[in-house]
Amino acid sequence: MAQGDKSKYTDKQKRKAEHIAESYEARGVPENEADARAWATVNKDDGGGKKPGGSGRGKRTSHPAAHKGGEAGGKASGGRTAAERSASAKKAAATRKANAAGA
């Protein structure tokens, strides 16, 4: 596991970090690096451990980074002509076809 005491993290945060680390390892990242990246991602998303340090309650676990996708969606294609979008689509299709042939 990555450096540091993980006692202040919730079970949900620990599961999340483990899942992220497994994903990195499946892509060939060394185990130590995968763990470090996974915990960095949990900290980025949740702002650290959520369990209370003394009196009081823990903090809510929200996922701001995980929900940012799509905010700017459509702006790039909206400013292009139909011909430009078509050319881009044809180029993408050719790239996918070439990659499929090479794999």
Secondary structure, DSSP 4 states (H G I P E B T S, - for coil): --SS--TTS-HHHHHHHHHHHHHHHHTT--HHHHHHHHHHHHHHHH-S--S-SSSS-PPP---TGGG-TTTTTTHHHHTS-HHHHHHHHHHHHHHHHHHHHH-
